[in-house]
Amino acid sequence: MNQSKNRDLFENMPVSKAVLTMAVPTVIGQIIILIYNMADTFFIGRTDNPYMVAGAALILPVFNISLSIASLAGVGGSALISRLLGQSQEAEAKRVCSFSIYLSLLAAAIFSVGTLLFMDPILRLLGAGENTFAFAKSYALCVIVFGGIPTIMTNVLSNLVRSIGESKKAGFGVTMGGLINIALDPLFMFVLFPDGQEITGAGVATCLSNCISCLYFIVIIRRMGSSCVLGLTSPRNLPARKNIGKVLEVGFPSCVTILLFDLDYIIIDRLMSGYSDIALAAVGIVLKAERLPLNIGIGICQGMVPIVAYNYAQKNRRRMQAVSRFSLLLGIGCALISITLYEIFAPYVMRFFIPDVETVALGTKFLRIRCLATLFMFMSFYHVHLFNSYGKGNYALFLGLMRWLAFNIPMLFILNHFFGMFGIVWAQLTADILTVLLSFYVHFRYQRKEQSTCAG
């Protein structure tokens, strides 16, 4: 890595300053992502057409699959690049970057084309009916078929740019795309497209904003020049086979974790729908509201990973542990502040989304319970990201599978059976406490193993 300022960030900058330099732009980007993910729903809701709103909502699981595809190469590739830079293997880092980009392009193209070819059965499977099918299909064509490649590449390239310490550039690209989408939504929906086609306008706005954001990252990488490790080499100039395996070893667990996270939300909706529409509406708002502190925590973890990975490869254990420790404390502090604010302002948060008195009353109770899990949710993601930075995808996969398949999802059914709809709400906290206990134990055992290996 030829940029001395980035090397200084990884090696010498005070730990708190280095983490905040990487984390703050990432956190801002995560918050903007959250806002723009809700922007389409907000503006489509202004049409007062529930079928149009439902049509857009039906595409969310498919859209989230695109994000999991992006993590396959983006998370795995970026973590490995940071470690290779720590080992001064710039040439191999460039080949890994190139491989990650090619892999993402191929996966994105297959996903988009596959969605186009099997659009009708996919929509039927998701529950699209006579009133929502046309709206869902129109939105999916824009966001998934035509917008799939730029959406996936934007996420991949932002991770790759962050891997060399350019967190501000990565955060700006993501933030810019989100703000453009928010600005274009009302223009395309209510000005350029006719009445009844607002959902198509929203889809075009989202697609266009992701195209612009993707173009920004392409320009940024090209401006970095040939001396930078980011860029494309010949498709024949692949990285070492072991490094291809390392990309997938870290990327695959991240991909699976995102899919299981979405499955958890689907199950919550299905279980809560068995009680009442009011309960379903209330928990739906709570699940959106709780994403704010969650996205902040993810941003802190994403900012931590390149620094930890770099110093892990350099065997600078003291700095690596200092960075991870500060990141943990920073995340815990943000989580505790979030819990306090939600406990105090839960009714106001609910009223922001909906004025209905009954929904606000029930949602306030739900939010005050669910927000207690914020601290443990962060610590769960923290350990997964930590193992990703070490390149230990098998540990990350184990913790991810245990969290969702062994603790979280079974707990939803168990507590729902014994305690009803409030059992569903308490399930997150119960499961994440168990996950965190397991995570600290696994990490402790891993550190002991590493220390014994070094001593030997």
N, C-alpha and C positions, 0 to 999 in steps of 0.2 A: 504494500500500500504506500503510494508515494506522497500522499497528503499528510504533512507533518502534524497539522492540527488534529486530524482524526487519530493518528497514532498517539498523540499527547492525551486525547480524551480517553483512549483505551488504557494507557499505561500510567500516566502521571497526574492527570487532573484530580483534584480532591473528589473523593467518592460521592459526596452529596451533590456537588456541582455536575459531575459526570452523569449520574443517574437522572437528575432533573433535566439536564440538557437533552438526554435521549427520551425521557418519559413525557415531559410536558407537551411537546408537539404531537406525540403519539396519543396522549390522552385527549387533547383537543380534537384530533382527527377522529377518535373513537366516539366522542360526544356528537360531532357533526354527522357521523355515520348513523348514529341513533336517531338524530333529528330528521335526517333526510329519508331514513327508512320509514318514518311515520308521516312524512310530508305527503306522499301519494295518497295514503289513507285519509289524511286530514282533508286534502283538497277534493278528493273524490266524494268524501262525505258531504261536502258543500252542495253536491247535486241533489241531495235528499232522495237518492235512489239506492235502496238497500241491496238490490240485486247487483248493482255496479260495485258497491263496496264489497259484497261477498265474492264477486268474481275476482277482484284484485287480491283479496285475502286467501283465496284458494291457491294462488300461485306462490305464496310465501314458502311453502316447503320445497318447491322446485328451485326457487331462487336460492334458498339456503344450501341446496346441493352444490350450486355453482361456487359458493363460498368454501365449501369443504374441498372441492376440487382445487381451488386456488391454494389452500393450505398444504396440499400434497407436495407441491414443488416449492411454494413460497416459503413455508415455515422450515421444511427440511433443507432446502437449498441455502437459505439465509443463515441458518445456524451453522452449517458446515463452512460456509464462506468465512464467517467470523473466526472459526477455529483455524482454518487454513491460513488466514492472515496472521494469526497469533504464532503460527509456525513458519512464517515468512515464505509460504508457498503460493505466491501471487499467480503464477502461471496456471497452477491447478485450480485455484479459486476462480479464475476466469473461465476455465472449462466447465466448472460446476455451475457457474452462473449461466453460461450458454445452454448447458443441458437442461437446467431448470426452466428456462424460457421456452425451449423447444418442446419439452414435456408438457408445459402448460398450454401452449398453442394447440398441440395435438389433442390433449384431453378436452380442451374447451370446444374445439371443432367437432369432436365426436359427440359431446354432450348437446351442443346446439342442433346438429343435424339429427341426432337421435330423438330429441324433443320434437322437432318438426315432423319427422316420419311417424312418430307414435303419439302425436298430440291428442287426438280424440280419446284413445283408451286411457291416457294419463289423466286427462281432465275428468273422465267418468270415474276413474279410481279415486280421485281426490274429492268426489262428491258433487261435481258440477251437474246441475239440473237444467231443465228447459229454460228457466229464467236467467240463469247465470252463465250458461255454456258460452254464448257468443262473447260476452264481456271478458270472461277468463281467457278465451282463446286469443282475442285481440291483444290483451295485455301481455300474454305469454309470448306472442310473436315478436313484440317490441323488446321486451325485457330479457327473454331467454334466447330466442332464436337469433335475432339480429344483435342483441346486446350482450349475449353470453361471452363472446371472446373479449371485448373490451372490459367487461366487468371482472372477469377472472384475471386478465392480464394486469389491470390496475392494482388488484390486491397482491399479485405476485411481485410486480415491479416495486411496489412500495416496501415490501419486505426485503427485497434485494438491496434497495437503496439504503434502507435502515441498517443493513448488515455491515456496511463500511463506515458507520458512524454518522451518516447524513440524515439524522432523524428530522431535522427541520424541513429539508426538501421533501422527505417522504410525507411528513405531516401536512405540509402545505398542499401537496398534490391531492391527498385524500380530502382535505378540508375544502379546497377549491371545487372539486367535483360535487361535493355535497351541497355547497352554497349555490352552485350553478343549477343543480337539479331543483332546489327549492325555488329559485327565481323563475325557472322555465315552466314549472308546473302550471301556475295560473295563466301564463301567456298562451301555452299550447292548448290548455283545457278549455279556457273560457273566451279566448280571442281568435286563435287560428283554426280551431276545430269546431264543427257545428254542434248544436245541441244533440245529445244522445251519443256523442263520440268522445266524451270527456275522458273516458278511461284509456282510449287510444292516445289522446294527447298526453296523458300522464306517462304512458309507456314510452312514447317517443322522447319526452323530456328526460326520462331516466336513462334511456339508451344514449341520447346525445351527450348528456353530462358525463357518462362513463367513457364515451369516446374521447371527449376533450381531456379528461383526466388521464386516460391512457396515453394520449398524444403528448401530454406534458411530461410524463415519465420517460417516454422515448427521446424527447428533445433533451431532457436533463442528462440522461445517460450518454447520449451522443456528445454533448458539450463537455463531459468529463474527460473525453479523449481516449486514445488507444492505450495510454499508460495506466488507466484505471482498470480494475479487475472486472468491472461491470461492462458487459457488451456481448456481442455474438462472435463465436468462432465458427469454423466449418462444422456442419453436422457430423462429419467423419472424425473430427477432433474431440472425441469424448473423454471425459475424465476417467480415472482409473476405476475399474469395476468395483473395487471396495468402496469408493466414494459415491458411486451411483447407488450402491446398497445403503450407504449412510444417509443419503438424501431421502430415500424411501423409508428407511427405518424410523426417521423422525417425522416425516411428512404423513405417513399412513396413520399413526396414532392420532395426530391432530385432525386429520380428515374424519376418522371414526368418531372422535369426541364431539365434533360439531354435529354430526348426524344424530348421535345419541342425545345430545342436548335438545335438538328439535323434536325428537321422538318423545322426550319427557314432556315438553309443552303440549304436544298433541294429546298425550294420555291425560294430562291435567284437564284439558278442555273437554275431552270425551267423558271423563268421570264427573266433572262438575255439571255438565249438561244434563245429567240424570237427576239433578235436584230442581233447578229452575232456571229460566232465562235470566233472571236477575242475578243469580249466583254466577252464571257463566259470564255475564257482562262484567260483573265486579272483579272476578279473578282475571279476566282478559285485560282489564285496565291495570291491575296490580302487576301482572307479568310484564307489561310495557314499562310501568313506572320503575320497577326494580332493575331494569336494564341500565339505568344511569350509573349507579355506583358499580355495577358489574363491569360496564365498559371502561370506567375509570381504572378499575383494578386490572383489567386486561391490558390497558394502555401502559400501566406501570410495568407489568410483566414483559410486554413486548419491548419496552425501552431497556429493561434489564438484560435481556437475553444476549445481544451482541457483545456487551462488555464482559459478561460472565463467560461466554463461549471463548472469546479472545484470550482471556487470562487463564482459562482452564487449559487451553492448548499450550500456553506459555509456561504452564505449571506454576503460575504465580498464585498459589493458594490463598495467601494472605489478602491480596486485593480482591480476588474472586469472592471470598467469604465476606469481606467488608461490603462489597457491592450488593450481594444477595441479602445480607442482613439489613442494610439500609433500605433496600427495596421492600423487604418484608415489613419493616416498621412503618414505612411510608404508606403502604397499602392498608395496614391495620389501622393507622390513624385516620385515613380517608374513610374506611369502613365504619369506624366508631362515630365519626361526625355524621355520616349518612344515616346511620341507625337513629341517632339523636334527633336529627331533623325530620325524619319520616315519622317517628313517634309523636313529635309535636305537631307537624303540619299535615298528617295523613288526610284529614277531612278536606283540606284545601287542595291537595293533590288530586283527590278523587273528583272534586267539583270542577277542576280545570278540564277534565275529560267529559264529564256528564253532570247535568244538574239534578237528575232524578234522585229524590230524597232517599228512597229505599236502597238504591244501588250504592249511593254514597255511604250510607250507614254500614252496609254489609262490607263494602270494599275497604272502608276505614279499618274495620276489625281484621280483615285479611291482610292488609298492607302492614299493619303494626306487628303481625305475627311473622309474615314472610321476610320483613326487613331484618329480623334478628339473625337470619341466615347469611346476611351480607358478609360478615366477618369470616365465616367459615367457607363460604363460596370463594372468596378471594384467596384464602390459604390453600384451597384445593387447586385452583388454577395456578397459583404460584409454584407449587411443587411440580406440576406437569411441565410448566415452562422451564423450570430449573433443570429437570432431566433432559428436556429438549436441548438446552444450551450445552449440556455435557455430551450430547450425541447419543444418549441412552434412551432411544425410542421404546425399547421393550419395557422399561420401567414406566414411562409415560403411558404406554398402552395399557399396562396392567392397572395403573391407578385410574385411568379413564373408564375401563371396563368395570372395575370394582365399584366406582362411584355410581355409574348409571345402572348397570345390570344387576349388581349384587345389593346395592343399598337403596338408591333413589327410586327407581321404578317399582321394585317390590314393596318399598315402604309406602308408596302411594296407594297400592291396592290393600295392604294390610291395615293402614290407619283409616282408610276410607271405610273398610269393613267394620271396624270397631268404633270409630268416632264420627263417621259421616263426613260432611263437606269440610268441617274444620280439621278433620284428620288429614285431608288432602293438603290443606294449607300448612299444617305442622310438619308434613313429610320432608320438606326441603331442609329444614333446620336439623331434624333428627338424622337424616341421611348424611348431611355434610359434616356433622360432628364426628360420625363414625369414619367418614372419608379422611378427615383431617388427622384423626388419631392414627389411622393406617398410614397416611402419607408421611407423618413425622417418623413413624417407626421404620418405614421402608428407607427413608432418606438417612436415618441414623445408621441402619445396617449397611447401606451403600458406602457411607463415609468411613465406617469401621473397616469395610473391605478394602477401600482405597488406601487407607493408612497402613494396613497390614501388607498390602502389595508393595507400597513404597518402601516400607521398612525391610521387606524381604529382598 
